[in-house]
Amino acid sequence: MDWREGGGTRWLEAALPGARAIFSTRLGGVSEGPYSSLNLGILTGDERDRVVANRQRLCAATGIDPEGVVIARQVHGARIVVHEGPQSPPSWPAPGADPPEADGHLVDRSGLAALVLVADCLPVALAGREGLAMLHCGWRGLAAGIVGAGAEAVGASAAAIGPGIGACCYEVGEEVLAAFAPLGPGLAAGRMLDLAAVARRLLERAGVERIEVAGVCTRCELETFFSHRGEGPDTGRQAGIVVGSG
Ligand SMILES: [Zn+2]
């Protein structure tokens, strides 16, 4: 996974078979205050026009067609939507239309861009013979089986785990630790859970051979990323995107 820059922003990018996985930062947008500056989410109080401008900026910088971006109202579940064409009405370039409730997207490599919004949760991109998937992975979604469902749906051979809260900053309760106890040891130190290690183990169990991990903690890197735990509910959202590389 490498840092890229353009259009005034920076992002992390990983090459997957026939696809790009892109993980955005908070750098180079037009939002202010707690949303400073490349906030991509409309649900936490930022001005809609600024979010629209930020979404355009990210798409222009990364070479993604905004009309081909598919999103969902994320609910920390394991549901994955299969997209066979652009969303209608298009929720990404023109926020307002209520997208479906889901935490994962399955697309082909024709140029549709599957996108999830995150601020501590892990964005996980998958590529396989049946297509591409982008997953929003908090502990609830991981416990509900979203990684296995996504890997199976695309026949995943490769994955990229983007920036999220690290084991350094993610103290959880006993019920969360208990949810992952069946996966075996090495995923937590005391109450500090390593969410990326959980995702990696689930990917390995699903037969995914090639796994790249950003290894960046969003709460430690507040200059670069939005963090729900670091900044509270009034913060922005960055994106994880997977799109065919043509
Ligand atoms: Zn940290």
Residues whose N, C-alpha, C, O or C-beta is under 5 A from the ligand:
A	BS01	ZN	G166 C168 C169 C217 R219 C220
